[in-house]
Amino acid sequence: MRESNEVVKSSKGDQWEFSMSLPTTLEEAIELYTKEGALFLLNSGLKVKKQGIARDGFRQGKSREEVEQLVEDYRPGGGSSRSKKDRALDLIMDKANDLSLNPELKREVQGLFKKNDFQAIIDKLEALDVDDE
């Protein structure tokens, strides 16, 4: 298990910090949530991710068939440039609170994004989890 420090904000601007434990392996997830629970969580997250892919595709003016192909083709953690970009964007969203609290890190990530250096963004933001341990 790894501890993840999180910040939640209300619509009124209130902010609270807390820590949560997250499984680091599929086995830990199954042990903690059962096989059915882990599958439910996987499918819930996958559905949200694929809905986001579809939303982006439609915003870009793609046809329904093109969007369905994008959704079908999605594979997390792959080695292609597109999946590195997806992973970097996922991490930016996951670490939005860290970035808002650290303007220097935010500028650095923005610069890397402009250079399309998605692997550097991944390395930098994944290192935040290591620093939290």
The first five atom37 places (N, CA, C, CB, O) and aatype in JSON, in Angstrom:
{
  "aatype": [12, 1, 6, 15, 2, 6, 19, 19, 11, 15, 15, 11, 7, 3, 5, 17, 6, 13, 15, 12, 15, 10, 14, 16, 16, 10, 6, 6, 0, 9, 6, 10, 18, 16, 11, 6, 7, 0, 10, 13, 10, 10, 2, 15, 7, 10, 11, 19, 11, 11, 5, 7, 9, 0, 1, 3, 7, 13, 1, 5, 7, 11, 15, 1, 6, 6, 19, 6, 5, 10, 19, 6, 3, 18, 1, 14, 7, 7, 7, 15, 15, 1, 15, 11, 11, 3, 1, 0, 10, 3, 10, 9, 12, 3, 11, 0, 2, 3, 10, 15, 10, 2, 14, 6, 10, 11, 1, 6, 19, 5, 7, 10, 13, 11, 11, 2, 3, 13, 5, 0, 9, 9, 3, 11, 10, 6, 0, 10, 3, 19, 3, 3, 6],
  "atom_mask": [
    [1, 1, 1, 1, 1],
    [1, 1, 1, 1, 1],
    [1, 1, 1, 1, 1],
    [1, 1, 1, 1, 1],
    [1, 1, 1, 1, 1],
    [1, 1, 1, 1, 1],
    [1, 1, 1, 1, 1],
    [1, 1, 1, 1, 1],
    [1, 1, 1, 1, 1],
    [1, 1, 1, 1, 1],
    [1, 1, 1, 1, 1],
    [1, 1, 1, 1, 1],
    [1, 1, 1, 0, 1],
    [1, 1, 1, 1, 1],
    [1, 1, 1, 1, 1],
    [1, 1, 1, 1, 1],
    [1, 1, 1, 1, 1],
    [1, 1, 1, 1, 1],
    [1, 1, 1, 1, 1],
    [1, 1, 1, 1, 1],
    [1, 1, 1, 1, 1],
    [1, 1, 1, 1, 1],
    [1, 1, 1, 1, 1],
    [1, 1, 1, 1, 1],
    [1, 1, 1, 1, 1],
    [1, 1, 1, 1, 1],
    [1, 1, 1, 1, 1],
    [1, 1, 1, 1, 1],
    [1, 1, 1, 1, 1],
    [1, 1, 1, 1, 1],
    [1, 1, 1, 1, 1],
    [1, 1, 1, 1, 1],
    [1, 1, 1, 1, 1],
    [1, 1, 1, 1, 1],
    [1, 1, 1, 1, 1],
    [1, 1, 1, 1, 1],
    [1, 1, 1, 0, 1],
    [1, 1, 1, 1, 1],
    [1, 1, 1, 1, 1],
    [1, 1, 1, 1, 1],
    [1, 1, 1, 1, 1],
    [1, 1, 1, 1, 1],
    [1, 1, 1, 1, 1],
    [1, 1, 1, 1, 1],
    [1, 1, 1, 0, 1],
    [1, 1, 1, 1, 1],
    [1, 1, 1, 1, 1],
    [1, 1, 1, 1, 1],
    [1, 1, 1, 1, 1],
    [1, 1, 1, 1, 1],
    [1, 1, 1, 1, 1],
    [1, 1, 1, 0, 1],
    [1, 1, 1, 1, 1],
    [1, 1, 1, 1, 1],
    [1, 1, 1, 1, 1],
    [1, 1, 1, 1, 1],
    [1, 1, 1, 0, 1],
    [1, 1, 1, 1, 1],
    [1, 1, 1, 1, 1],
    [1, 1, 1, 1, 1],
    [1, 1, 1, 0, 1],
    [1, 1, 1, 1, 1],
    [1, 1, 1, 1, 1],
    [1, 1, 1, 1, 1],
    [1, 1, 1, 1, 1],
    [1, 1, 1, 1, 1],
    [1, 1, 1, 1, 1],
    [1, 1, 1, 1, 1],
    [1, 1, 1, 1, 1],
    [1, 1, 1, 1, 1],
    [1, 1, 1, 1, 1],
    [1, 1, 1, 1, 1],
    [1, 1, 1, 1, 1],
    [1, 1, 1, 1, 1],
    [1, 1, 1, 1, 1],
    [1, 1, 1, 1, 1],
    [1, 1, 1, 0, 1],
    [1, 1, 1, 0, 1],
    [1, 1, 1, 0, 1],
    [1, 1, 1, 1, 1],
    [1, 1, 1, 1, 1],
    [1, 1, 1, 1, 1],
    [1, 1, 1, 1, 1],
    [1, 1, 1, 1, 1],
    [1, 1, 1, 1, 1],
    [1, 1, 1, 1, 1],
    [1, 1, 1, 1, 1],
    [1, 1, 1, 1, 1],
    [1, 1, 1, 1, 1],
    [1, 1, 1, 1, 1],
    [1, 1, 1, 1, 1],
    [1, 1, 1, 1, 1],
    [1, 1, 1, 1, 1],
    [1, 1, 1, 1, 1],
    [1, 1, 1, 1, 1],
    [1, 1, 1, 1, 1],
    [1, 1, 1, 1, 1],
    [1, 1, 1, 1, 1],
    [1, 1, 1, 1, 1],
    [1, 1, 1, 1, 1],
    [1, 1, 1, 1, 1],
    [1, 1, 1, 1, 1],
    [1, 1, 1, 1, 1],
    [1, 1, 1, 1, 1],
    [1, 1, 1, 1, 1],
    [1, 1, 1, 1, 1],
    [1, 1, 1, 1, 1],
    [1, 1, 1, 1, 1],
    [1, 1, 1, 1, 1],
    [1, 1, 1, 1, 1],
    [1, 1, 1, 0, 1],
    [1, 1, 1, 1, 1],
    [1, 1, 1, 1, 1],
    [1, 1, 1, 1, 1],
    [1, 1, 1, 1, 1],
    [1, 1, 1, 1, 1],
    [1, 1, 1, 1, 1],
    [1, 1, 1, 1, 1],
    [1, 1, 1, 1, 1],
    [1, 1, 1, 1, 1],
    [1, 1, 1, 1, 1],
    [1, 1, 1, 1, 1],
    [1, 1, 1, 1, 1],
    [1, 1, 1, 1, 1],
    [1, 1, 1, 1, 1],
    [1, 1, 1, 1, 1],
    [1, 1, 1, 1, 1],
    [1, 1, 1, 1, 1],
    [1, 1, 1, 1, 1],
    [1, 1, 1, 1, 1],
    [1, 1, 1, 1, 1],
    [1, 1, 1, 1, 1],
    [1, 1, 1, 1, 1]
  ],
  "atom_positions": [
    [[0.85, -1.19, 0.0], [0.0, 0.0, 0.0], [0.89, 1.24, 0.0], [-0.97, 0.01, 1.23], [2.0, 1.23, 0.54]],
    [[0.37, 2.28, -0.62], [1.08, 3.56, -0.57], [0.12, 4.61, -0.06], [1.65, 3.95, -1.97], [-1.09, 4.54, -0.29]],
    [[0.67, 5.57, 0.63], [-0.13, 6.67, 1.14], [-0.12, 7.8, 0.11], [0.41, 7.17, 2.52], [0.93, 8.15, -0.43]],
    [[-1.28, 8.35, -0.14], [-1.42, 9.47, -1.06], [-2.0, 10.63, -0.29], [-2.31, 9.09, -2.28], [-3.1, 10.53, 0.27]],
    [[-1.29, 11.74, -0.25], [-1.8, 12.94, 0.4], [-2.67, 13.68, -0.59], [-0.63, 13.85, 0.92], [-2.25, 13.98, -1.71]],
    [[-3.88, 13.99, -0.17], [-4.87, 14.6, -1.05], [-5.38, 15.9, -0.44], [-6.02, 13.64, -1.32], [-5.33, 16.09, 0.77]],
    [[-5.87, 16.77, -1.3], [-6.5, 18.01, -0.89], [-7.87, 18.05, -1.54], [-5.63, 19.27, -1.28], [-8.0, 17.84, -2.75]],
    [[-8.89, 18.32, -0.74], [-10.24, 18.49, -1.29], [-10.67, 19.92, -1.03], [-11.25, 17.47, -0.66], [-10.36, 20.51, 0.01]],
    [[-11.4, 20.46, -2.0], [-11.87, 21.84, -1.9], [-13.37, 21.86, -2.09], [-11.17, 22.75, -2.94], [-13.93, 21.08, -2.86]],
    [[-14.02, 22.77, -1.39], [-15.46, 22.95, -1.58], [-15.68, 24.05, -2.6], [-16.17, 23.29, -0.23], [-14.76, 24.78, -2.96]],
    [[-16.91, 24.17, -3.06], [-17.25, 25.23, -4.02], [-17.12, 26.61, -3.36], [-18.68, 25.03, -4.57], [-17.01, 27.62, -4.06]],
    [[-17.13, 26.65, -2.03], [-16.98, 27.92, -1.31], [-15.52, 28.29, -1.08], [-17.7, 27.84, 0.02], [-15.23, 29.36, -0.54]],
    [[-14.6, 27.4, -1.49], [-13.18, 27.69, -1.34], [-12.55, 27.07, -0.1], [0.0, 0.0, 0.0], [-11.35, 27.22, 0.12]],
    [[-13.35, 26.37, 0.72], [-12.76, 25.67, 1.87], [-11.86, 24.57, 1.37], [-13.86, 25.1, 2.8], [-12.09, 24.0, 0.3]],
    [[-10.83, 24.26, 2.13], [-9.86, 23.26, 1.7], [-9.45, 22.4, 2.88], [-8.62, 23.93, 1.05], [-9.21, 22.92, 3.98]],
    [[-9.36, 21.09, 2.66], [-8.92, 20.17, 3.68], [-7.91, 19.2, 3.09], [-10.12, 19.41, 4.28], [-7.99, 18.87, 1.91]],
    [[-6.96, 18.76, 3.9], [-5.98, 17.78, 3.47], [-6.2, 16.49, 4.25], [-4.52, 18.31, 3.66], [-6.56, 16.51, 5.43]],
    [[-5.97, 15.37, 3.57], [-6.07, 14.07, 4.22], [-5.19, 13.08, 3.48], [-7.54, 13.59, 4.27], [-4.76, 13.34, 2.36]],
    [[-4.93, 11.95, 4.11], [-4.16, 10.88, 3.48], [-5.06, 9.69, 3.26], [-2.93, 10.49, 4.35], [-5.97, 9.42, 4.04]],
    [[-4.78, 8.96, 2.18], [-5.51, 7.72, 1.93], [-4.53, 6.67, 1.46], [-6.65, 7.94, 0.89], [-3.53, 6.97, 0.8]],
    [[-4.83, 5.44, 1.8], [-4.01, 4.32, 1.35], [-4.55, 3.81, 0.03], [-3.99, 3.19, 2.4], [-5.76, 3.66, -0.16]],
    [[-3.63, 3.53, -0.9], [-4.0, 2.99, -2.2], [-3.19, 1.72, -2.45], [-3.77, 4.04, -3.33], [-2.0, 1.68, -2.14]],
    [[-3.83, 0.7, -3.0], [-3.09, -0.53, -3.3], [-2.04, -0.28, -4.38], [-4.04, -1.65, -3.74], [-2.25, 0.53, -5.28]],
    [[-0.93, -0.97, -4.28], [0.13, -0.83, -5.28], [0.18, -2.02, -6.23], [1.48, -0.66, -4.6], [0.9, -1.99, -7.23]],
    [[-0.58, -3.07, -5.92], [-0.64, -4.24, -6.8], [-2.09, -4.7, -6.91], [0.27, -5.4, -6.26], [-2.93, -4.36, -6.08]],
    [[-2.36, -5.46, -7.95], [-3.68, -6.03, -8.13], [-4.02, -6.96, -6.97], [-3.77, -6.78, -9.47], [-5.16, -7.01, -6.51]],
    [[-3.02, -7.68, -6.5], [-3.24, -8.6, -5.37], [-3.69, -7.85, -4.12], [-1.96, -9.4, -5.07], [-4.6, -8.29, -3.41]],
    [[-3.05, -6.69, -3.85], [-3.46, -5.88, -2.7], [-4.88, -5.37, -2.87], [-2.49, -4.69, -2.5], [-5.66, -5.33, -1.91]],
    [[-5.23, -4.97, -4.09], [-6.59, -4.48, -4.35], [-7.62, -5.58, -4.1], [-6.71, -3.95, -5.8], [-8.66, -5.34, -3.5]],
    [[-7.32, -6.79, -4.58], [-8.24, -7.91, -4.39], [-8.35, -8.26, -2.91], [-7.77, -9.14, -5.19], [-9.44, -8.55, -2.41]],
    [[-7.22, -8.24, -2.21], [-7.23, -8.54, -0.77], [-8.07, -7.52, -0.01], [-5.79, -8.57, -0.22], [-8.81, -7.88, 0.91]],
    [[-7.95, -6.27, -0.39], [-8.66, -5.21, 0.32], [-10.13, -5.11, -0.08], [-7.97, -3.89, 0.06], [-10.99, -4.91, 0.78]],
    [[-10.42, -5.25, -1.39], [-11.77, -4.99, -1.88], [-12.5, -6.23, -2.41], [-11.72, -3.98, -2.95], [-13.66, -6.11, -2.81]],
    [[-11.9, -7.36, -2.41], [-12.36, -8.61, -3.02], [-12.22, -8.51, -4.54], [-13.85, -8.91, -2.63], [-12.06, -7.42, -5.09]],
    [[-12.27, -9.65, -5.2], [-12.12, -9.69, -6.65], [-13.25, -8.89, -7.33], [-12.12, -11.14, -7.16], [-13.01, -8.14, -8.27]],
    [[-14.48, -9.07, -6.83], [-15.62, -8.37, -7.41], [-15.51, -6.86, -7.19], [-16.93, -8.9, -6.82], [-15.82, -6.08, -8.08]],
    [[-15.08, -6.46, -5.99], [-14.93, -5.04, -5.68], [-13.84, -4.39, -6.52], [0.0, 0.0, 0.0], [-14.01, -3.28, -7.02]],
    [[-12.71, -5.09, -6.68], [-11.61, -4.56, -7.49], [-12.05, -4.41, -8.94], [-10.36, -5.48, -7.4], [-11.73, -3.42, -9.59]],
    [[-12.81, -5.39, -9.46], [-13.31, -5.32, -10.83], [-14.3, -4.16, -10.97], [-13.99, -6.64, -11.23], [-14.29, -3.45, -11.97]],
    [[-15.15, -3.97, -9.96], [-16.09, -2.85, -9.97], [-15.35, -1.52, -10.04], [-16.99, -2.89, -8.74], [-15.7, -0.64, -10.83]],
    [[-14.3, -1.37, -9.21], [-13.52, -0.13, -9.2], [-12.8, 0.08, -10.53], [-12.51, -0.15, -8.06], [-12.74, 1.2, -11.04]],
    [[-12.25, -1.0, -11.08], [-11.59, -0.91, -12.38], [-12.57, -0.43, -13.45], [-10.99, -2.27, -12.78], [-12.28, 0.5, -14.2]],
    [[-13.73, -1.06, -13.5], [-14.72, -0.7, -14.51], [-15.26, 0.71, -14.31], [-15.87, -1.7, -14.49], [-15.52, 1.41, -15.28]],
    [[-15.42, 1.13, -13.05], [-15.9, 2.5, -12.79], [-14.89, 3.52, -13.31], [-16.14, 2.71, -11.28], [-15.27, 4.47, -13.99]],
    [[-13.62, 3.32, -12.98], [-12.58, 4.24, -13.45], [-12.42, 4.19, -14.96], [0.0, 0.0, 0.0], [-12.22, 5.22, -15.6]],
    [[-12.5, 2.98, -15.52], [-12.35, 2.81, -16.96], [-13.49, 3.5, -17.7], [-12.31, 1.33, -17.33], [-13.28, 4.11, -18.76]],
    [[-14.69, 3.41, -17.15], [-15.84, 4.05, -17.78], [-15.65, 5.57, -17.81], [-17.14, 3.69, -17.04], [-15.91, 6.21, -18.82]],
    [[-15.21, 6.14, -16.7], [-14.97, 7.59, -16.64], [-13.89, 7.99, -17.63], [-14.58, 8.02, -15.21], [-14.03, 8.99, -18.33]],
    [[-12.79, 7.22, -17.69], [-11.7, 7.51, -18.62], [-12.17, 7.46, -20.07], [-10.55, 6.53, -18.4], [-11.88, 8.36, -20.85]],
    [[-12.91, 6.39, -20.42], [-13.39, 6.25, -21.79], [-14.43, 7.31, -22.14], [-13.97, 4.85, -22.0], [-14.49, 7.75, -23.29]],
    [[-15.25, 7.73, -21.18], [-16.17, 8.83, -21.43], [-15.41, 10.11, -21.74], [-17.11, 9.04, -20.22], [-15.81, 10.89, -22.6]],
    [[-14.3, 10.32, -21.03], [-13.46, 11.49, -21.29], [-12.84, 11.44, -22.67], [0.0, 0.0, 0.0], [-12.77, 12.46, -23.36]],
    [[-12.4, 10.26, -23.09], [-11.84, 10.09, -24.43], [-12.9, 10.41, -25.47], [-11.29, 8.65, -24.63], [-12.63, 11.1, -26.46]],
    [[-14.11, 9.91, -25.26], [-15.21, 10.18, -26.19], [-15.54, 11.66, -26.23], [-16.46, 9.36, -25.8], [-15.71, 12.24, -27.3]],
    [[-15.62, 12.28, -25.08], [-15.94, 13.7, -25.0], [-14.9, 14.51, -25.79], [-15.98, 14.18, -23.53], [-15.26, 15.39, -26.57]],
    [[-13.61, 14.21, -25.58], [-12.55, 14.91, -26.3], [-12.67, 14.68, -27.81], [-11.17, 14.45, -25.81], [-12.49, 15.6, -28.59]],
    [[-12.97, 13.44, -28.2], [-13.13, 13.13, -29.62], [-14.26, 13.92, -30.26], [0.0, 0.0, 0.0], [-14.1, 14.48, -31.34]],
    [[-15.4, 13.97, -29.58], [-16.54, 14.73, -30.12], [-16.21, 16.23, -30.19], [-17.79, 14.51, -29.26], [-16.58, 16.9, -31.15]],
    [[-15.51, 16.74, -29.16], [-15.11, 18.15, -29.17], [-14.2, 18.46, -30.36], [-14.41, 18.52, -27.86], [-14.21, 19.57, -30.88]],
    [[-13.42, 17.48, -30.76], [-12.5, 17.66, -31.9], [-13.2, 17.46, -33.24], [-11.33, 16.69, -31.78], [-12.57, 17.52, -34.29]],
    [[-14.51, 17.21, -33.19], [-15.28, 17.08, -34.42], [-15.22, 15.71, -35.06], [0.0, 0.0, 0.0], [-15.56, 15.56, -36.23]],
    [[-14.79, 14.71, -34.32], [-14.71, 13.35, -34.88], [-16.1, 12.74, -35.0], [-13.8, 12.45, -34.0], [-17.02, 13.09, -34.25]],
    [[-16.24, 11.82, -35.93], [-17.52, 11.13, -36.12], [-17.73, 10.12, -35.0], [-17.57, 10.43, -37.51], [-16.81, 9.8, -34.25]],
    [[-18.96, 9.63, -34.9], [-19.27, 8.61, -33.9], [-18.39, 7.38, -34.08], [-20.76, 8.22, -33.98], [-17.88, 6.83, -33.1]],
    [[-18.19, 6.97, -35.31], [-17.36, 5.79, -35.59], [-15.92, 6.03, -35.16], [-17.4, 5.43, -37.09], [-15.28, 5.15, -34.57]],
    [[-15.4, 7.23, -35.44], [-14.02, 7.56, -35.03], [-13.9, 7.57, -33.5], [-13.6, 8.93, -35.61], [-12.92, 7.07, -32.95]],
    [[-14.88, 8.12, -32.84], [-14.87, 8.18, -31.37], [-14.94, 6.77, -30.8], [-16.06, 9.03, -30.84], [-14.2, 6.44, -29.87]],
    [[-15.81, 5.94, -31.36], [-15.9, 4.55, -30.87], [-14.58, 3.82, -31.06], [-17.04, 3.8, -31.59], [-14.22, 2.99, -30.22]],
    [[-13.86, 4.11, -32.15], [-12.57, 3.47, -32.37], [-11.53, 3.98, -31.36], [-12.08, 3.74, -33.81], [-10.73, 3.2, -30.85]],
    [[-11.55, 5.29, -31.06], [-10.65, 5.84, -30.04], [-10.88, 5.16, -28.7], [-10.84, 7.36, -29.91], [-9.93, 4.78, -28.01]],
    [[-12.14, 5.02, -28.34], [-12.5, 4.39, -27.06], [-12.04, 2.93, -27.06], [-14.03, 4.47, -26.8], [-11.48, 2.46, -26.07]],
    [[-12.28, 2.24, -28.16], [-11.89, 0.82, -28.27], [-10.37, 0.66, -28.2], [-12.42, 0.22, -29.58], [-9.87, -0.31, -27.61]],
    [[-9.64, 1.6, -28.8], [-8.18, 1.49, -28.88], [-7.47, 1.87, -27.58], [-7.68, 2.37, -29.99], [-6.28, 1.58, -27.43]],
    [[-8.17, 2.51, -26.65], [-7.51, 2.98, -25.42], [-6.89, 1.81, -24.64], [-8.51, 3.74, -24.53], [-7.56, 0.82, -24.33]],
    [[-5.62, 1.96, -24.33], [-4.9, 1.0, -23.49], [-4.03, 1.78, -22.52], [-4.03, 0.02, -24.36], [-3.07, 2.42, -22.94]],
    [[-4.34, 1.75, -21.24], [-3.53, 2.5, -20.27], [-2.12, 1.92, -20.16], [-4.21, 2.5, -18.88], [-1.91, 0.71, -20.25]],
    [[-1.16, 2.82, -19.97], [0.21, 2.39, -19.7], [1.0, 1.9, -20.88], [0.0, 0.0, 0.0], [2.08, 1.34, -20.7]],
    [[0.49, 2.08, -22.1], [1.22, 1.63, -23.28], [2.43, 2.51, -23.53], [0.0, 0.0, 0.0], [2.62, 3.52, -22.86]],
    [[3.25, 2.14, -24.48], [4.48, 2.86, -24.75], [4.39, 3.88, -25.86], [0.0, 0.0, 0.0], [5.39, 4.55, -26.14]],
    [[3.25, 4.04, -26.5], [3.18, 4.98, -27.61], [3.19, 6.41, -27.11], [1.93, 4.71, -28.45], [2.92, 6.67, -25.93]],
    [[3.5, 7.34, -28.0], [3.53, 8.76, -27.65], [2.15, 9.21, -27.17], [3.98, 9.6, -28.87], [2.05, 9.99, -26.22]],
    [[1.09, 8.73, -27.81], [-0.26, 9.12, -27.41], [-0.57, 8.63, -26.01], [-1.3, 8.57, -28.4], [-1.17, 9.38, -25.23]],
    [[-0.2, 7.4, -25.66], [-0.52, 6.92, -24.32], [0.37, 7.6, -23.27], [-0.36, 5.4, -24.25], [-0.05, 7.74, -22.12]],
    [[1.58, 8.02, -23.64], [2.39, 8.8, -22.69], [1.71, 10.14, -22.43], [3.84, 9.0, -23.23], [1.7, 10.63, -21.3]],
    [[1.17, 10.73, -23.48], [0.45, 11.99, -23.31], [-0.77, 11.78, -22.41], [0.02, 12.57, -24.69], [-1.03, 12.59, -21.52]],
    [[-1.5, 10.7, -22.64], [-2.65, 10.39, -21.8], [-2.24, 10.22, -20.35], [-3.35, 9.11, -22.3], [-2.88, 10.74, -19.44]],
    [[-1.14, 9.47, -20.13], [-0.65, 9.24, -18.76], [-0.24, 10.56, -18.12], [0.54, 8.24, -18.77], [-0.53, 10.8, -16.95]],
    [[0.45, 11.41, -18.89], [0.86, 12.71, -18.36], [-0.36, 13.54, -17.98], [1.73, 13.46, -19.39], [-0.38, 14.17, -16.92]],
    [[-1.37, 13.55, -18.84], [-2.59, 14.31, -18.55], [-3.31, 13.75, -17.33], [-3.53, 14.3, -19.76], [-3.82, 14.51, -16.51]],
    [[-3.35, 12.43, -17.21], [-3.96, 11.81, -16.03], [-3.24, 12.26, -14.76], [-3.93, 10.27, -16.15], [-3.88, 12.62, -13.77]],
    [[-1.91, 12.24, -14.8], [-1.14, 12.66, -13.63], [-1.33, 14.14, -13.32], [0.34, 12.36, -13.86], [-1.4, 14.52, -12.16]],
    [[-1.4, 14.97, -14.36], [-1.65, 16.39, -14.14], [-2.98, 16.58, -13.43], [-1.62, 17.17, -15.47], [-3.09, 17.38, -12.5]],
    [[-4.0, 15.84, -13.86], [-5.31, 15.94, -13.21], [-5.25, 15.41, -11.78], [-6.37, 15.15, -14.01], [-5.79, 16.03, -10.86]],
    [[-4.57, 14.27, -11.59], [-4.46, 13.69, -10.25], [-3.69, 14.6, -9.29], [-3.78, 12.34, -10.33], [-3.98, 14.65, -8.1]],
    [[-2.72, 15.31, -9.83], [-1.84, 16.15, -9.0], [-2.19, 17.63, -9.09], [-0.4, 15.95, -9.41], [-1.37, 18.48, -8.75]],
    [[-3.39, 17.94, -9.55], [-3.8, 19.34, -9.72], [-3.63, 20.14, -8.43], [-5.25, 19.42, -10.19], [-3.21, 21.3, -8.46]],
    [[-3.96, 19.54, -7.31], [-3.83, 20.25, -6.03], [-2.37, 20.52, -5.71], [-4.47, 19.46, -4.9], [-2.02, 21.61, -5.26]],
    [[-1.5, 19.53, -5.95], [-0.07, 19.73, -5.73], [0.46, 20.86, -6.62], [0.72, 18.43, -5.99], [1.25, 21.69, -6.18]],
    [[0.02, 20.86, -7.87], [0.47, 21.88, -8.82], [-0.02, 23.27, -8.42], [-0.01, 21.54, -10.23], [0.71, 24.25, -8.55]],
    [[-1.26, 23.36, -7.94], [-1.78, 24.67, -7.54], [-1.07, 25.2, -6.3], [-3.28, 24.6, -7.29], [-0.98, 26.41, -6.09]],
    [[-0.56, 24.29, -5.47], [0.14, 24.7, -4.25], [1.62, 24.95, -4.5], [-0.03, 23.65, -3.17], [2.31, 25.45, -3.61]],
    [[2.13, 24.61, -5.69], [3.54, 24.76, -6.01], [3.68, 25.41, -7.38], [4.27, 23.38, -5.97], [3.82, 24.72, -8.39]],
    [[3.64, 26.75, -7.43], [3.68, 27.45, -8.72], [4.94, 27.13, -9.55], [3.61, 28.94, -8.49], [4.87, 27.08, -10.78]],
    [[6.06, 26.91, -8.9], [7.29, 26.58, -9.64], [7.14, 25.24, -10.37], [8.5, 26.54, -8.69], [7.52, 25.11, -11.53]],
    [[6.6, 24.24, -9.67], [6.36, 22.94, -10.28], [5.36, 23.07, -11.42], [5.85, 21.92, -9.23], [5.53, 22.45, -12.47]],
    [[4.33, 23.87, -11.22], [3.31, 24.08, -12.25], [3.94, 24.66, -13.52], [2.2, 25.01, -11.74], [3.66, 24.18, -14.62]],
    [[4.79, 25.69, -13.37], [5.47, 26.29, -14.53], [6.37, 25.27, -15.23], [6.3, 27.51, -14.1], [6.44, 25.22, -16.46]],
    [[7.06, 24.46, -14.43], [7.95, 23.45, -14.99], [7.16, 22.43, -15.81], [8.73, 22.75, -13.87], [7.57, 22.07, -16.92]],
    [[6.04, 21.95, -15.27], [5.21, 20.98, -15.98], [4.62, 21.61, -17.24], [4.07, 20.46, -15.06], [4.55, 20.96, -18.28]],
    [[4.19, 22.86, -17.15], [3.66, 23.54, -18.34], [4.71, 23.63, -19.43], [3.15, 24.94, -17.97], [4.41, 23.42, -20.61]],
    [[5.94, 23.95, -19.05], [7.03, 24.03, -20.02], [7.3, 22.69, -20.67], [0.0, 0.0, 0.0], [7.52, 22.61, -21.88]],
    [[7.29, 21.63, -19.88], [7.51, 20.29, -20.42], [6.38, 19.9, -21.35], [7.63, 19.26, -19.29], [6.61, 19.25, -22.38]],
    [[5.16, 20.29, -21.0], [4.02, 19.97, -21.86], [4.14, 20.67, -23.21], [2.7, 20.37, -21.16], [3.86, 20.08, -24.25]],
    [[4.55, 21.93, -23.18], [4.73, 22.68, -24.43], [5.79, 22.02, -25.32], [5.12, 24.14, -24.14], [5.7, 22.09, -26.55]],
    [[6.78, 21.39, -24.71], [7.84, 20.7, -25.46], [7.44, 19.28, -25.86], [9.12, 20.67, -24.64], [8.21, 18.57, -26.5]],
    [[6.22, 18.87, -25.46], [5.74, 17.49, -25.69], [6.65, 16.46, -25.01], [5.67, 17.19, -27.2], [6.79, 15.34, -25.49]],
    [[7.24, 16.85, -23.9], [8.11, 15.93, -23.14], [7.26, 15.25, -22.07], [9.33, 16.69, -22.5], [7.39, 15.51, -20.87]],
    [[6.39, 14.35, -22.54], [5.42, 13.72, -21.64], [6.1, 12.77, -20.65], [4.39, 12.96, -22.46], [5.64, 12.65, -19.51]],
    [[7.17, 12.11, -21.07], [7.86, 11.21, -20.15], [8.45, 11.98, -18.97], [8.97, 10.43, -20.89], [8.42, 11.49, -17.84]],
    [[8.98, 13.17, -19.22], [9.53, 13.99, -18.13], [8.42, 14.39, -17.15], [10.22, 15.25, -18.69], [8.64, 14.42, -15.94]],
    [[7.24, 14.69, -17.68], [6.1, 15.03, -16.81], [5.73, 13.82, -15.96], [4.87, 15.51, -17.65], [5.51, 13.94, -14.76]],
    [[5.65, 12.66, -16.6], [5.32, 11.43, -15.88], [6.33, 11.19, -14.77], [5.29, 10.22, -16.84], [5.94, 10.93, -13.63]],
    [[7.61, 11.27, -15.1], [8.66, 11.03, -14.1], [8.55, 12.02, -12.95], [10.06, 11.14, -14.75], [8.64, 11.63, -11.78]],
    [[8.36, 13.28, -13.27], [8.32, 14.33, -12.24], [7.1, 14.15, -11.32], [8.28, 15.72, -12.91], [7.23, 14.26, -10.1]],
    [[5.93, 13.89, -11.91], [4.72, 13.79, -11.08], [4.64, 12.46, -10.35], [3.49, 13.98, -11.94], [4.1, 12.41, -9.24]],
    [[5.15, 11.4, -10.94], [5.18, 10.13, -10.2], [6.15, 10.2, -9.04], [5.57, 8.97, -11.13], [5.96, 9.51, -8.04]],
    [[7.19, 11.02, -9.16], [8.15, 11.19, -8.06], [7.49, 11.84, -6.84], [9.34, 12.05, -8.52], [7.96, 11.66, -5.71]],
    [[6.41, 12.58, -7.06], [5.71, 13.18, -5.92], [5.18, 12.11, -4.99], [4.55, 14.08, -6.4], [5.19, 12.29, -3.77]],
    [[4.7, 10.97, -5.54], [4.21, 9.87, -4.72], [5.34, 9.26, -3.91], [3.55, 8.81, -5.59], [5.14, 8.89, -2.76]],
    [[6.53, 9.15, -4.5], [7.69, 8.59, -3.81], [8.08, 9.51, -2.67], [8.89, 8.39, -4.79], [8.42, 9.05, -1.58]],
    [[8.04, 10.83, -2.92], [8.38, 11.8, -1.88], [7.41, 11.74, -0.72], [8.4, 13.21, -2.46], [7.8, 12.02, 0.42]],
    [[6.15, 11.37, -0.99], [5.12, 11.29, 0.06], [5.31, 10.1, 0.98], [3.76, 11.23, -0.56], [4.8, 10.09, 2.1]],
    [[6.06, 9.07, 0.51], [6.19, 7.84, 1.3], [7.17, 8.0, 2.43], [6.62, 6.7, 0.42], [7.39, 7.06, 3.19]]
  ]
}
